[in-house]
């Protein structure tokens, strides 16, 4: 293991959209991905390319982390964006956590922070349990078979998703190092990810992987998405950061909050400190996905009525942590008004992303708020439309909404109708994803 300096690996993945499927419960939607990773831990170099589809998305994208020559790549857009603050540990962490050989190198390097927790029996076999704290992320619990001395299982808690369990299978020794050919990930006991490692190359040279393909054009650099508040129009505020946002609409004597991502508590705090102390009367959850319901807790604490779909009632009550939380259900369309201002809510589902999905429309302002259906980077080129975007555009046309601005749950960027047209035009011209 001490001789392992670099690793290049190709994998085939099956994803189970636990908490991210078109419907709230099982059976969960499945997607297929092909993945390439290359890493040099000592020099903090990492390369990833992923292509696949699922959840209404089609993608081929990647990242190169190599000091001041770091890039974010989007092969469908044909773009390469410099990374102003490359983060080796965050980017490489997902690959390290599914690769026992790399976890062992982490454990060797960080043994002073690790602890033996005792013994446990797994599948009838005794195991030692050891903690590992990586540079980024929660504490990991590693289970080593006492007889074979192999890492067979790992666990971590990952809010808001729950308990995550890693299983390492089908070991093979390559150049004196044990590598797992298969991997299984479970979230709260349910299938989430299957990986088959199809090519494993220890100590492979990485230089060729660090070159930006000549077919990609350079665009504006990717900068950190710091927490921020934008006044989109009078009394309309987009508040959030780290690619999670909520929209707050100030009415005559209350506020309507739209969006349920993890930013909601911090966004409400900023709203109170900098904008208004009017009570939040309604908290609108766009859909049931588990990255769009954590805000339910904050809305329940505010005493707000949470607006959702009847099909999602049990899930929202659980997310709010309150069986008695006030709920109102949308059936196709709902209008919220104080007599002078309006917020129109439309269910544009079913889409390839969700069976039911709300958008908010402010007719007096010409503003639309959406979640997960119009992905756009904070700066640079609008990417080609994915199937979810096509469904979103068709819904806007069908509803005949007169809008000038689109804001979303995952970007600080304010888009317009011309950006929708650009995305749709790009979809027909996008290059095929091809092989890794």
N, C-alpha and C positions, 0 to 999 in steps of 0.2 A: 504493500500500500504506500510505503514511503517513496517508492519510485514513480508513483502516478502523479504526473505533473499537469497533463491536459487530458481532456476527454471530449470526443465528438460522437454524437449519438442521433440516430434517426428512430422515430417511433410512429406507430399507428394508434390512434386513440378513438374510443367510443365514449361520448359524453352522455350522461343522464341528467336532464335539466331539472334536478331536484330544487323545488321552489322557484323554478324559472321556466316552467312549461306553459303551454297555452292555456291549460286549465289548472285550477288550484291543486288538485290532488293527483295521486297516481292513477294509471300508469304514466310515467314521465316521458316527455319527448326525448328522442335520442338524436345525436348528431355525430358526424364523422370528422376527424381532423388528422392531419399529417404534420409532424413536428420535427424540427431539427434544432439541436442544441450543441453548442461547443463552449468549453470553459477552460480557463487557466486561472485557478484560484490564487496562486501566489502573486500574479501580476494583475489581478482583478480585471480580467478580460472575459467577456461573455457575449455570445451571439445566439440569437433565436430567430427562427422563421417558422411561422404557423400558417397553414392554409386549411380551409374547411368551410363548413356551413352548418347552420342550426339557428333556431330561434328567429328566423326571418332575416338572417345575416348570411352574407357570402364574403369571405375574406382571404387575403394572402398578405401578411404583414410581418414585420420583424423589427429587431433592434440590434444594434452593435454598441456594446459598451467597451470603450477602449480609450480611457482618459479623455483628452481634448479632441479625439477623433471618434466621437460617439454620435450615433445616428438613430433616428426612428424612420423605418422604411414602410411604405405602403405601395405594394406592387400593383394593386387595382387602380390607385390614383396615379401611379407612375412618379411618386415623389420620395425624396429623401430630405428629412428635416434634422438639422444639427440639434443635439441635446446640450443645452447650456449647463445643466447640472446633472450629469449622468450618475445613476445610483446603482452601483454594482450589486449591492446586497439585496435590494428590493427586486431587481430584475432577475437575478440568478437564483433567488430563494426557492421559487416553485420547482425548478429543475433539481436543485440540491436535495430538496425534501422528498423527492421520489426516486433518489439514486443512492442506495446504501453506501457505496464506496465513497461518495462525496460526503455523506453524513458522517462516516467514520473519520474522514480527514477533519471535519468540523469538530468532532468530539475530541480528537487528539489535540487540536489547536486550542480548544476551550475547556479542557478538562478541569481547570481550576474553578470553573463556574458550574460544574456538573456534580450531581449527587446520585448515590445508589439509594433507591427508595425501598428495596426489598425484593422479595420473590413473588411471582404470580404464576398461575397455571393457565396455559393457553393451549387449547385443543388437546388437553391431557398431558402436556409436556411442561416441565418446570422452566421458568424464564427468570432472568434478572431484569429489573426495571431501573433504568438510568435516565436522568434528566439531561436535556441539552437546551441551552439558551443560545440561539443564533443571534447575529447582529441585529436582525429585524424580525419581529413576530413574537408570538407567545411561546411559553415554555413547551418543549416537546418531551413526551414520555416514550423512551425507546425500550423495546422488549427483545432481549437476546435469549435465544434457545441455549440452555445451559450445557446441552450435549454437543450440538453442532457448532455452537458459538456464533451462529448467524443471526443477523437482525431479521426478525420475521414480521414485526408489527410496530407501529408507532401511533401515538394519539396526541391530539391537541384540542383545545377549546377555541373556537373561532366565532366570536359574536359578529353579526347577529345570526349566523348560520347554524351554530350549535356545535355538537361534538363531531370531530373529524377523525377518522380511523384510516391508517395507511397499512396495506399488506403487501409484503415483498415476496415474490414467488419465483420459482424456476431459476435458481441460481446456476450460473455457469462461470467457470474460471477462465479468464482471458489474460494472458501475459502475467500470470501469477496473482491476479486480483479477481475477487468474486463479484460478479455483476448479476443483477436480477433481469431475467428476460421478460418477466410479466409483473404487473402491478395492478392493484385494485384499491380504489378509494371509496369510502363510505361516509355519508353525512347523516348523522342521527340514525345509523343502522341501515340506511338505504343506499343502493348503488348510486354512485355519482360519476366515477371515471374508471375506465379500463384502459390500460396501456400495454401494448406489445412492442418491445424494443427490437426493431428489425435489423439494426446495424449498430455495433458498439466498437469504437476505435480508441482505445487508450493510447495516450501520448501521441496523438495525431498532431501534425503541424497545423497551426490555425491561421497563418498569414493570409491565405487565399480567402478565408471567410470574413476577413476584416475590411475587404474592399467593397465600396458601394457600387452596385451594378451600374454600368454605363447607361442602361436604359432608363434610369431614374433621374429626374431633374431636381435640383436643390430648391427648396422652398424655405419659408421663414422658420427660424429656430423655435424649438419647443421650450417654453419657459415654465417654471413652476406655477401652478394654479393656486395662488394664495387666496385665503378667505377674503371676500370682498362683497360689497353691496352696490348695485347699480340701480339708479332710478330710470326705468325704461320709458316711463311717461309720468305725468303728474299722478302721484299716489300709487304707482305701480313699481314694485321693487323686486329685483332678482337678487337673492342673497345666498351665498354659499362659497364653496371652494373645493379644491381637490376633485374637480369634475363631478360634484354633487350639489344640486341647487334646488331651491324652492322659490315659488313666486308668491308675493304678498300684495294683495289688493286692498287699499284703504277705502272703506265705505264711509258713510256719514257718521256712524257711531260704533263701527266694529271693523274687523279685518277678516278677509277671506284668504286662507293659506292654501296653496295648491302644490302638491308634491309630498312624498313621504320618505325621502331618502334620509340617511344618517345625519345629514347636515341640519335637520329641522331644529333640534334643541339649540344649537349655536346660532342658527339664523333667527330664531325667536328672541334670543338674548340680544342680538344686534338690533333687531327691530325695536325692542323695548328701550334700548340705550340711546339709539340714534334717530329714530323715526317717529314712533307713536306708542302711546300706552293704551290705545284702544284694545278692547278684548278681542281675541280670536273667536269668532262665532262658528266658523266652519273650517274644518281641515279636510281637504279633498285628496283622496288617494287615487292616483291614476289607474293602478292595476295591482294585482295580487303578488307580484314577484317579491322575493324576500329582501331585495335591496330597495324596494319602494314602499315598504310598510313599517320600517323602524320608527318613522315619525309619528305613528299612531300613539305611542306612549306619551310623547310631548303634547299632542292634541288632547288626549284624555286628561292629562294633568291641568291643561288650560280650561277644562270644562267645555271644550268645543264639541259640536256635533260633527262626527266623521262621516263624510260622504263616500260611498263605495257602491258595490253591486251586491244584491242579495245573495248571490252565489258565493261571495267572499266573506259573508258575515262572521262565520266561526273563525276563520283565519284572522280577520281584523280584530276580533275580540281577544284572541290569543296574543296577537302582536301588541295590543294596547295593554295587556296585563290586567284587564278589567272586564268582567262579564257584563257589567251594567253600563258600559260606555254607550253614549248616545250615538245611534247610527241612523242615517237616512240613505235610501237606496235610489240609484238612478236607473231608470228604465228608458233607454234610448236617449233621453234629453231632459235637462233640468235647467231652470233659470233661477239665479240668485240675484236679488235686487233690493235696493233700499229706496226705490222709487225714482232715484235720479241716475244711479249707476247700475250696470248689469254685468254679470258674469254668466255666460252660457256654457253649459257642460254638455258634451256630445260623446256618446259611445260610438267609436268608429270601428269597433270589432264586428265580426272576427277578422283578425289580421294574422299573418304568419307568426307574429310574436305573442299575441294574447287573444284569448276568446272574447274578452271584454277589455276595452281600453278607453279611458277618458282623455279628451283634450279639453282645454278651457279656451274660450273665445271671449274677448272683450270688445264688443262691437263698436263702442264709442272711441276706442283707442286703436282699433285695427291690429290687436295683439293676439297671438295664439301661443299657448303653452303646451308643449308635448313632452312625452317621455319615451325614449328608446326607439323612436320611429324616424328621426331625422338626425342621425349621428353627424356631428360636425366638429372639426378641431377648433381650438380657440383662435388660431390664426391659420393662414395659408389656404390651400386649395380645398374647395368643397369636394368630398369624395363621390364617386359614382354611386347612384342609388342602389340599395339592397332591396330585397323583396318587401321588407317592412316599410321602407321609404316609399316604394311604389304604392302600397296600400294606403299610406298616409296621404300622398298626393291625390290619389283617386277619391278619398273621403273629402278632402278640401274642395275638390271640384264638384262632387255630388251634393255637398251641403251648400255650395255657392257662397262661401264665406269671403267677405271683402276684408282682406288683411294686408298689412304692410310690413309686419314684423313677426318673426317666430323666435321664441326663446324656449330653452329646453332644460330638462332635469340633469343633463350631463355636460353642459358647456356654458361658459360665460358669454359666448358669441351671440350676437343678435343677427339673425338671418332675415332674408326677405323672399318675396316670390321669385326673384331672379335666381336665387340660390337653389330653389326647388327645381327650376327649369334646368339649371346647370347639372344638378345631380341626376335628373332623369336622362338628359342627353349623354352624360358620362357613362351611364349604365350600359347603353347600347354599344359604346365604343371601348369599354373596359377590356383589357387583355384577359385571356383565359388564365386560370390560376396555374396550370402546369404543375410539374413536379418540383420537389424541393431540391 
